[in-house]
């Protein structure tokens, strides 16, 4: 006795096998791409965040040191102290805990401008090199 198998269904499965494999491959590829993109984005974000943190840390440390130095001077220059306080405030306005803050770049740019202003007021020739771990005078 012949099995009750519909020969049309068997041929349909053979013909449609390519479509089912294509759909399965698409799903697997999509998931692998999603994971790869996540890891690449995470790595890039960590590197860029570290660069920004290094730059802001440099500005903050320099401003605090100069402010303490100028506060000990007998003839305190209020304009310089105010500019240093403004730089410290600008650096602290850069979000350190919320990476999704849409204003991070704006605040960082403001801190960079304040640093240039302070450098000019203090007659410093210092620059922060993003790619290097050195400071030039």
N, C-alpha and C positions, 0 to 999 in steps of 0.2 A: 504494500500500500504506500502510496506516495504521501509525503508529509503535506500537511495543509499550509503550504507556503505560497504566498502570492508572489509570483515571479516578477510582477510589475513593481512591487515594493522593494524587492531585492535590487532591481535595476535602478530604481529611484535612489536608493542608498548609495549605490556605486557612483551614479552621476552627481549626486549632491555631496559626496564626500569632500570634494575640493572646496565647496563653500563652507562646510563645517570646519575643515582644517584652517581655512583662511580666517574665519571668525575667531577660532581658538588662538591662532597665531597672533592676530591683531590684539586680542585681550592680553596675552602674555607680553607682547611687545610694548603695549601701552603701560602696563604696570612696571615693567623694567625701566622704561623711559621716565616714568614718574619718579621712581626711586633714584635713578641716576641724576635727574634734575634736582631733586631734593638735596642729595649729598653734595652736588656741585655748588648749589646755591648756599648751602650751609657753610661749606668751606670758604667760598668767596666772601660771605658775610663776616665770618670770623676774621679773615685776613684784613678786610677793609675796616672792620671795627677796631682791630688792634692798631692799625695805622692811625686812625682818628684818635684813639685813646692815647697813643704815644705823643701825638702832636699836642693835644689838649693838656696832657700832663706836663709837657715841656713848658707851655705857656703859663700854666698855673704855678709851677714851681719857680719859674723865673720871676713872675709877678710878685709872688709872696716874698721871695728873697729880697727883691729890690724894695718892696714896700717896707719891710722890716729895717733894711739899711737906711732908707730915707727918713723913717720915723725917728731914728736915733740922731740924726743930724740936727745941730742947733738951729740952722736956718731952713726949716722945713718948707719945701716947695709944694704948696697946696695943689697946684695944677698937676704936677707929676703924681702926687698921691691919689688925686681924684681919678686920673687916667688909669693908674694901676688898679684901683678899686673897681673901676669900670671893666677892665680886662678880666679881673677875677670873676666878677659877676657874669660876664659874657661866657667865660669858660664853664662856669657852673650851670649856665642855662642849657648847655648841650646835654641832652638826655643820656644818662649812663645806664639806665635800667630798662628803658622801653625802646627796643630796636625798631618798633613799628611807628615811632613818632615821625610824622611827616615833616616836621620842622627842623630835623637834625642838621641838614645841610645849611639851612638859613642861619641857624645859631652858630654853627662852626665857621661859616663865612664871616659872621659878625665878630667872632673871637679873633679871626685872622686879621681883620681890619683894625681892631683894637690893639692887637700886638704890633702892627706896623706903626700905629700912632704912638704907642709907648716907646717903641724902639727909636722913633724919630725924636721924641721928647728927651729921652735919656742919652741921645747921640750914640746909640749902639749900632753896630754893623752886623748884628747876629741874624742868622736865617735858620729856619728849620728845614732840613733836607728830608723829605718824606721817604726816599728810598734808602737813605743811609742812616746809620746810627751815630752820627756825629754832628757837632755844632761848630760852625765856623765864626770867627770873630775878625 
